[in-house]
Amino acid sequence: MSEIRSVRCPQCNAEVLWQAESRYRPFCSARCKQLDLGAWASEQYRVTTAPAEDGSTDEPPSETPER
């Protein structure tokens, strides 16, 4: 039988066993999972990317009415 691995909860740093019974893994609880989701939703976390080679931005094109 293999050893059960443990990880740290990304929200509160509590130890969490990495097994099927750990329902919220890698989080220790539903609360920590919701706090992390809320941080993503409120844009407290951001994924950085390298600038585009052609100098364009990720901004959508401005909408101008067609005539």
TAZIKA-V966714 format. One record per pair of residues at least 6 apart in sequence whose C-alpha atoms are under 6 Angstrom apart, sorted by sequence separation. I is the first residue (numbers start at 1). J is the second residue. D is the distance in whole Angstrom. If there is no record, write none. Layout:
# TAZIKA-V966714
I/J/D + I/J/D
This chain:
# TAZIKA-V966714
8/14/5 + 27/33/6 + 8/15/5 + 7/15/6 + 8/16/6 + 7/16/5 + 6/16/5 + 6/17/4 + 6/18/5 + 16/28/6 + 5/18/5 + 9/26/6 + 9/27/5 + 9/28/6 + 11/32/6
